[in-house]
């Protein structure tokens, strides 16, 4: 898997999502809300794993931080 640096949501896609949210009924709004929350949680977990891997792969830096 290769991720492109600077992965962003396009401004037009963000605007379209928010417009759809404004127009949606309450059930659709809840679905969209939970989708956004799941995405946030997914990326938080990925960042946590990346941090753990980086720390495990660089024991010298870890030892310097402990001193």
ZATIDREN-219557 format. One record per residue (C-alpha): x, y, z. Coordinates in steps of 0.1 Angstrom, whole numbers, plus 5000, padded with zeros to 4 digits. Last residue first. Example, Ala and Ser with C-alpha at 12.3 -4.5 7.8 and 13.67 -1.06 7.14 Angstrom:
# ZATIDREN-219557
+------+------+------+
!    x !    y !    z !
+------+------+------+
! 5137 ! 4989 ! 5071 !
! 5123 ! 4955 ! 5078 !
+------+------+------+
//
This chain:
# ZATIDREN-219557
+------+------+------+
!    x !    y !    z !
+------+------+------+
! 5181 ! 5099 ! 5299 !
! 5149 ! 5083 ! 5288 !
! 5146 ! 5104 ! 5257 !
! 5181 ! 5093 ! 5246 !
! 5172 ! 5056 ! 5251 !
! 5141 ! 5060 ! 5229 !
! 5162 ! 5078 ! 5202 !
! 5187 ! 5049 ! 5202 !
! 5158 ! 5023 ! 5200 !
! 5146 ! 5036 ! 5166 !
! 5125 ! 5008 ! 5151 !
! 5104 ! 5003 ! 5182 !
! 5097 ! 5040 ! 5185 !
! 5087 ! 5043 ! 5148 !
! 5065 ! 5013 ! 5150 !
! 5047 ! 5027 ! 5181 !
! 5042 ! 5061 ! 5164 !
! 5028 ! 5045 ! 5133 !
! 5004 ! 5024 ! 5153 !
! 4991 ! 5055 ! 5171 !
! 4988 ! 5073 ! 5138 !
! 4968 ! 5044 ! 5123 !
! 4945 ! 5043 ! 5154 !
! 4938 ! 5081 ! 5152 !
! 4932 ! 5077 ! 5115 !
! 4905 ! 5050 ! 5120 !
! 4889 ! 5070 ! 5149 !
! 4885 ! 5100 ! 5127 !
! 4871 ! 5079 ! 5099 !
! 4846 ! 5063 ! 5122 !
! 4835 ! 5097 ! 5135 !
! 4829 ! 5109 ! 5099 !
! 4808 ! 5078 ! 5091 !
! 4789 ! 5082 ! 5124 !
! 4779 ! 5118 ! 5114 !
! 4769 ! 5107 ! 5079 !
! 4747 ! 5079 ! 5092 !
! 4732 ! 5103 ! 5118 !
! 4725 ! 5129 ! 5091 !
! 4709 ! 5102 ! 5070 !
! 4685 ! 5093 ! 5098 !
! 4677 ! 5129 ! 5106 !
! 4668 ! 5138 ! 5070 !
! 4695 ! 5151 ! 5047 !
! 4696 ! 5185 ! 5031 !
! 4723 ! 5200 ! 5054 !
! 4743 ! 5168 ! 5053 !
! 4743 ! 5168 ! 5015 !
! 4756 ! 5203 ! 5015 !
! 4783 ! 5193 ! 5040 !
! 4794 ! 5164 ! 5018 !
! 4793 ! 5186 ! 4987 !
! 4814 ! 5212 ! 5004 !
! 4840 ! 5186 ! 5015 !
! 4841 ! 5171 ! 4980 !
! 4847 ! 5206 ! 4965 !
! 4875 ! 5213 ! 4990 !
! 4892 ! 5181 ! 4980 !
! 4898 ! 5158 ! 5009 !
! 4935 ! 5157 ! 5016 !
! 4964 ! 5132 ! 5014 !
! 4995 ! 5153 ! 5016 !
! 5019 ! 5125 ! 5008 !
! 5004 ! 5098 ! 4988 !
! 4999 ! 5065 ! 5005 !
! 5014 ! 5034 ! 4990 !
! 5000 ! 5000 ! 5000 !
+------+------+------+
//
